[in-house]
Amino acid sequence: APGSWRLAAVPVNVVGLFPLLQFLTLSCSPLSEATTSPTVPHVKPSYSFGRTFLGLDKCNACIGTSICKKFFKEEIRFDSWLSPHLKLPPNYLLSYSGNYTDDAKSWRLVDITRLTTKYQHDQADKRICTSVSNTKACSIERVLRKTERFQKWLKAKRLTPDLVQGLPSPMLRCPSQRLLDRIVRRYAEVPDAGSIYMDHLTDRDKLRLLYTLSVNTHPILLQIFPDVEGWPFPRYLGSCGRLIVSASTRSLREFYSSSPDVAADLAFQLLSVVSSMGNNDLNYLFYFIRVDASTFGIFNNGHLFIRDASTLGIIDKQEGSQLTDGQQEYRDIFSCLASDCQSTFLSCKTVRENQNFIMVCQEILPKLLKGKFLQPVQEKIDSFLRRCANSFLDSQEVSDAAAKLTEFLRPLRSCDSRFAYRYPDCKYNDKY
């Protein structure tokens, strides 16, 4: 979205480095020394980097390859690549800060993220291998292709609830046909999406989609509910192997010590986002199974988004869930790629419409708003927070407390250029 990118100048010392495509080459023959810039020291390449670090060696048990060319052409760079030594970031991190360009002149910050930690990926890969033999090494793709579930996927013309039964993601605990059709129609890792039928998906595409749905549905949520349509998620830019690239945000935790007007603005936005999760044009109920400060992020224009959608479940208020509790308890190897298969699944019937408000009022808003205001104002805010966080109240009482807190915070916000997402509109319209 306009204004949501932070520009970063690329240091001069990047010029003259080995092209990343050469650095990531999969060839095993030695590289000749660079001759274009005699002042740049010879860099010994790592031939395994392209496949192992990005996770391309595990495809098609991966997310996809839609943005690999950007990495190969050095149009996406980890922050550490902006040094003359091409020092790579450690592979055990869950996310990395990077820079992205379309024209090699202007750069914007992006988040480069794994579906889960490298350790958890490795453990899941071992479970895949040991599910068919005692060895810890195998062709992961070959094992997954032979499973009963994937064989059903190969024959299916449409993604139906029985094909996702038992997958651990909260997004798929209560699936409707309408939601599954949306996943296929908007799946961004294929060039010709648009149909609810899977005819345009190759066997490779189906395995990548199934793998992503099994490990972490965060990138799928970003694809099917895009920011350009007003959904509160960062923009999905693509994937390469087991890494995804999306618009960069700062964690809400960084704003806990912010000034009162900034805290009021962020709390107002957070409550508005939570309200829209239960009241939207598509009639979906988005619910959190847990929240913390890293769940939410802030763009450099001050706009608040859901930074981590991995803990979001969805209930279709229009169609309802089309899986029984018995089907939800189904287990196979795809149920165990993100957990130890011992997880207790949440029944769709136990989800309360007000649980999002209760969670943010218990876990996040007190840390953002406590002790920020003069006593009469602070007492009023604390009173609203106590009611909003009270899980013993009925849904309407919790929602009313959250709505009253939202309106109370509105005049406590400032209107200036720090809040670029609503400035200068806020000077002329009280709506902002």
C-alpha positions in Angstrom: 0.0 0.0 0.0 1.3 3.5 -0.7 3.2 4.9 2.2 3.7 1.5 3.7 7.3 1.0 2.6 10.5 2.3 4.2 13.2 3.3 1.8 16.7 2.3 2.4 19.7 3.6 0.5 22.1 0.9 -0.7 25.7 1.5 0.4 28.2 2.2 -2.4 30.4 -0.7 -1.3 27.8 -3.2 -2.7 28.8 -2.2 -6.3 31.3 -4.6 -7.8 30.4 -7.7 -5.7 29.9 -11.0 -7.3 26.4 -11.3 -8.7 24.2 -13.3 -6.4 23.1 -15.5 -9.3 26.8 -16.6 -9.6 27.1 -16.9 -5.8 24.0 -19.1 -5.7 24.9 -21.3 -8.7 24.1 -24.9 -8.3 27.0 -26.0 -10.5 29.8 -27.8 -8.8 32.5 -26.5 -11.1 34.9 -23.8 -9.7 34.0 -20.2 -10.4 36.6 -18.0 -12.1 37.8 -15.0 -10.3 35.9 -11.7 -11.0 37.7 -9.4 -13.4 35.2 -6.5 -13.4 36.6 -4.8 -10.3 40.2 -5.4 -9.4 39.8 -3.7 -6.0 37.3 -6.3 -4.8 38.9 -9.3 -3.1 38.1 -12.8 -4.3 35.1 -14.3 -2.5 35.0 -18.1 -2.2 31.4 -19.1 -2.9 29.4 -21.6 -0.9 27.9 -24.0 -3.4 25.3 -25.4 -1.0 23.9 -22.0 0.1 21.2 -21.6 -2.6 19.6 -24.9 -1.9 20.1 -25.4 1.8 19.6 -21.9 3.2 16.5 -21.1 1.2 15.2 -24.6 1.5 15.1 -25.2 -2.2 16.7 -28.6 -1.6 13.5 -29.7 0.1 11.1 -28.6 -2.7 8.5 -29.6 -3.4 8.0 -30.0 0.4 8.3 -26.2 0.5 6.2 -23.0 0.0 7.1 -22.2 -3.6 9.5 -20.4 -5.9 7.6 -17.3 -7.0 10.2 -14.8 -5.8 13.5 -16.8 -6.2 14.5 -14.8 -9.2 14.6 -11.7 -7.0 17.1 -13.4 -4.7 19.2 -14.6 -7.6 19.3 -11.2 -9.2 20.2 -9.5 -5.9 17.0 -7.6 -5.9 16.3 -9.0 -2.5 19.1 -8.8 0.0 19.5 -9.7 3.6 20.8 -6.7 5.6 24.1 -8.5 6.1 24.5 -8.7 2.3 25.0 -4.9 2.2 28.6 -5.5 3.4 31.6 -6.2 1.2 32.0 -9.7 2.8 28.6 -11.1 1.8 28.2 -12.4 5.3 25.1 -14.6 5.4 22.7 -14.5 8.4 22.5 -17.5 10.7 20.1 -20.1 9.4 18.5 -20.8 12.9 16.6 -17.5 13.0 12.9 -17.5 12.3 12.9 -14.1 10.4 15.3 -11.7 8.9 15.2 -8.1 7.8 15.9 -7.5 4.1 15.8 -5.0 1.3 13.8 -5.3 -1.9 13.9 -3.4 -5.1 12.2 -3.3 -8.5 14.5 -0.8 -10.2 17.9 -1.2 -8.4 17.6 2.4 -7.3 15.0 2.6 -4.6 14.9 0.0 -1.9 12.3 -0.9 0.7 12.5 -3.0 3.8 10.9 -6.4 3.8 10.6 -9.3 6.3 12.0 -12.6 5.2 10.4 -15.3 7.3 10.4 -19.1 7.7 7.2 -21.0 8.3 8.8 -22.4 11.5 12.2 -22.5 12.9 15.0 -24.4 11.1 15.2 -26.9 14.0 11.4 -27.6 13.8 11.7 -28.0 10.0 14.6 -30.5 10.5 12.6 -32.4 13.1 9.6 -32.6 10.9 11.8 -33.8 8.0 13.1 -36.6 10.2 9.5 -37.6 11.2 8.6 -37.8 7.5 11.5 -40.2 7.0 11.0 -42.3 10.1 7.3 -42.7 9.2 8.2 -45.2 6.5 11.6 -46.6 7.7 14.1 -46.3 10.5 16.3 -43.9 8.6 16.5 -40.2 9.3 17.4 -39.3 5.7 15.2 -39.9 2.7 13.5 -38.2 -0.3 11.0 -36.2 1.6 9.0 -35.4 -1.5 8.8 -39.0 -2.5 7.5 -40.1 0.9 4.8 -37.3 1.0 3.7 -38.1 -2.5 3.0 -41.7 -1.6 0.7 -40.8 1.4 -3.0 -41.6 1.2 -3.9 -37.9 1.7 -1.8 -36.7 -1.2 -3.1 -39.4 -3.5 -6.6 -38.1 -2.7 -5.3 -34.6 -3.6 -4.0 -35.8 -6.9 -7.5 -37.2 -7.9 -9.5 -34.2 -6.5 -10.9 -31.5 -8.8 -11.8 -29.3 -5.9 -10.3 -28.7 -2.4 -12.9 -30.1 -0.1 -13.0 -30.3 3.7 -12.1 -34.0 3.9 -8.8 -33.1 2.2 -7.7 -30.9 5.0 -9.1 -32.8 8.0 -6.7 -33.2 10.8 -4.3 -30.5 9.7 -3.1 -28.6 12.8 -3.5 -25.0 11.6 -6.3 -23.2 13.4 -7.4 -21.7 10.1 -8.5 -25.2 9.0 -10.1 -26.4 12.2 -13.5 -25.3 11.0 -13.3 -25.1 7.2 -16.2 -24.3 4.9 -16.3 -25.0 1.2 -16.4 -21.2 0.6 -13.2 -20.7 2.5 -11.4 -23.6 0.7 -12.6 -22.3 -2.7 -11.1 -18.9 -1.8 -7.7 -20.6 -1.0 -7.5 -22.2 -4.4 -8.8 -19.2 -6.3 -6.3 -16.8 -4.8 -3.3 -19.1 -4.4 -0.5 -16.7 -5.4 2.2 -19.3 -6.0 0.8 -20.2 -9.4 0.5 -17.8 -12.4 -3.1 -18.6 -13.5 -5.1 -18.7 -10.3 -8.8 -17.6 -10.5 -10.7 -20.8 -10.6 -12.2 -22.7 -7.6 -11.2 -25.9 -9.4 -7.7 -27.3 -9.1 -7.2 -28.1 -12.8 -4.6 -25.3 -13.1 -2.5 -26.8 -10.3 0.2 -29.3 -11.2 1.1 -32.2 -8.9 4.0 -30.1 -7.7 1.7 -27.1 -7.0 -0.7 -29.3 -5.0 2.1 -30.7 -2.9 3.5 -27.2 -2.1 0.0 -26.0 -1.2 -0.7 -29.0 1.0 2.7 -28.6 2.7 2.1 -24.9 3.4 -1.3 -25.6 4.8 0.1 -28.3 7.0 3.0 -26.3 8.5 1.8 -22.7 8.8 -1.1 -21.0 7.0 0.3 -17.5 7.6 1.3 -17.0 3.9 -2.0 -18.3 2.7 -3.9 -15.8 4.8 -1.9 -13.0 3.4 -2.7 -14.2 -0.1 -6.4 -14.7 0.2 -7.1 -11.6 2.3 -4.8 -9.1 0.7 -4.0 -5.6 2.1 -5.1 -3.9 -1.1 -8.6 -5.0 -0.3 -8.5 -3.5 3.2 -7.6 -6.6 5.2 -5.2 -5.9 8.1 -2.3 -8.0 6.9 1.1 -7.1 5.4 1.5 -7.5 1.7 2.6 -10.9 0.5 5.4 -10.6 -2.1 6.3 -14.2 -2.7 8.3 -17.2 -1.6 11.5 -19.1 -2.3 11.9 -22.5 -0.9 10.9 -22.4 2.7 11.1 -18.6 3.1 8.4 -16.0 2.4 8.9 -12.3 1.7 6.4 -9.8 2.9 6.1 -6.0 3.7 8.2 -5.1 6.7 6.6 -4.0 10.0 7.9 -3.2 13.5 6.7 -5.3 16.4 4.1 -3.6 18.7 6.4 -4.4 21.6 8.7 -1.6 20.4 5.9 0.9 21.2 5.2 -0.1 24.8 7.1 2.9 26.0 5.7 5.3 23.4 4.1 8.7 24.3 0.4 8.8 25.4 -0.9 10.0 22.0 0.9 7.3 20.1 -0.3 4.6 22.6 -3.8 5.9 22.3 -3.6 5.8 18.5 -2.3 2.2 18.4 -4.8 1.0 21.0 -7.6 2.6 19.0 -6.4 0.8 15.8 -5.9 -2.5 17.6 -9.5 -2.4 18.9 -10.8 -1.4 15.5 -8.9 -4.3 13.8 -10.3 -6.8 16.4 -13.8 -5.5 15.8 -13.4 -6.0 12.1 -12.3 -9.6 12.6 -15.9 -10.4 13.7 -17.7 -7.9 11.5 -16.7 -7.9 7.9 -18.4 -8.0 4.5 -17.5 -11.6 3.9 -19.1 -12.8 7.1 -16.0 -14.6 8.4 -15.1 -14.7 12.1 -11.4 -14.5 12.5 -10.3 -15.6 16.0 -7.0 -15.8 17.8 -5.9 -18.9 19.7 -3.3 -16.8 21.5 -1.8 -13.3 21.1 1.3 -11.4 22.2 3.1 -8.2 21.1 4.7 -9.9 18.1 1.3 -10.8 16.7 0.8 -7.2 15.7 3.1 -4.9 13.7 3.3 -1.2 12.7 4.3 0.1 9.3 6.4 3.2 9.1 3.3 5.3 8.4 1.9 4.4 11.8 -0.6 1.9 10.4 -1.2 -1.2 12.6 -1.5 -4.7 11.0 -1.7 -8.3 12.1 2.0 -9.2 11.6 1.7 -13.0 12.5 -1.4 -14.7 11.2 -0.3 -18.2 12.1 -2.5 -18.3 15.3 -5.6 -17.1 13.5 -8.6 -19.4 13.0 -11.6 -18.7 10.7 -15.2 -19.7 11.2 -17.5 -19.1 8.2 -20.6 -17.5 9.8 -22.4 -17.9 6.5 -21.9 -21.6 5.9 -20.5 -22.9 9.2 -17.9 -25.7 9.5 -18.3 -28.7 7.3 -16.1 -31.1 9.3 -17.4 -33.1 12.3 -15.3 -33.2 15.5 -14.5 -36.8 14.6 -13.0 -35.7 11.3 -11.0 -33.0 13.1 -9.2 -35.7 15.2 -7.9 -37.5 12.1 -4.1 -37.9 12.1 -1.4 -38.6 9.5 2.1 -37.3 8.8 0.8 -34.0 7.5 -0.8 -33.5 11.0 2.7 -33.7 12.5 4.8 -31.3 10.4 4.3 -28.3 12.8 3.8 -30.2 16.1 4.5 -33.5 17.9 1.0 -34.8 17.0 0.0 -34.6 20.6 -1.7 -31.2 20.4 -5.3 -31.0 21.6 -7.5 -29.5 18.9 -9.9 -26.8 19.8 -13.5 -27.6 18.9 -15.3 -25.1 16.7 -18.1 -25.1 19.1 -15.9 -23.6 21.9 -15.0 -20.5 20.0 -16.6 -17.3 21.5 -17.1 -14.2 19.4 -15.7 -12.0 22.1 -12.5 -14.0 22.8 -10.4 -11.7 20.6 -11.3 -8.7 22.7 -10.7 -10.6 25.9 -7.2 -11.7 24.8 -6.0 -8.2 23.7 -7.5 -6.6 26.8 -5.7 -9.1 29.0 -2.4 -9.5 27.2 -1.6 -6.4 25.2 -3.5 -3.2 26.0 -2.5 -3.0 29.7 1.2 -3.0 28.6 0.5 -0.3 26.0 -1.8 2.0 28.1 -1.0 1.5 31.7 0.4 4.6 33.5 0.4 6.8 30.3 -2.3 9.3 31.3 -3.3 11.6 34.1 -5.3 10.0 36.9 -8.9 10.7 35.9 -8.3 9.5 32.3 -6.2 6.6 33.4 -8.9 5.4 35.8 -11.5 5.4 33.1 -9.2 3.5 30.7 -8.4 0.9 33.4 -12.1 0.5 34.2 -12.9 -0.3 30.5 -9.9 -2.6 30.3 -11.1 -4.6 33.3 -14.5 -5.2 31.8 -13.2 -5.9 28.4 -10.8 -8.5 29.8 -13.4 -10.2 32.0 -14.0 -13.7 30.5 -17.0 -14.2 32.9 -19.1 -11.5 31.2 -21.3 -12.4 28.3 -20.2 -11.5 24.7 -22.3 -8.4 24.5 -20.9 -6.9 27.8 -17.4 -7.5 26.6 -18.1 -6.0 23.2 -19.7 -2.9 24.7 -16.7 -2.3 27.0 -14.4 -2.6 24.0 -16.5 -0.2 22.0 -16.7 2.4 24.8 -12.9 2.2 25.3 -12.4 2.7 21.5 -14.5 5.9 21.5 -12.8 7.1 24.7 -9.4 6.8 23.0 -10.4 8.6 19.8 -9.9 12.2 21.1 -6.7 11.2 23.0 -4.9 10.7 19.6 -3.0 13.5 17.9 -3.2 14.6 14.3 0.2 15.3 12.8 2.7 13.8 10.3 3.7 11.0 12.8 0.4 9.4 11.9 0.9 9.5 8.1 -1.7 6.7 7.5 -4.5 9.2 8.4 -2.7 12.6 8.0 -3.7 15.2 6.8 -7.2 13.7 6.5 -7.5 13.9 10.3 -7.3 17.7 10.1 -10.5 17.9 8.1 -12.5 14.9 9.1 -13.2 13.6 12.7 -13.6 10.1 11.2 -9.7 9.9 11.1 
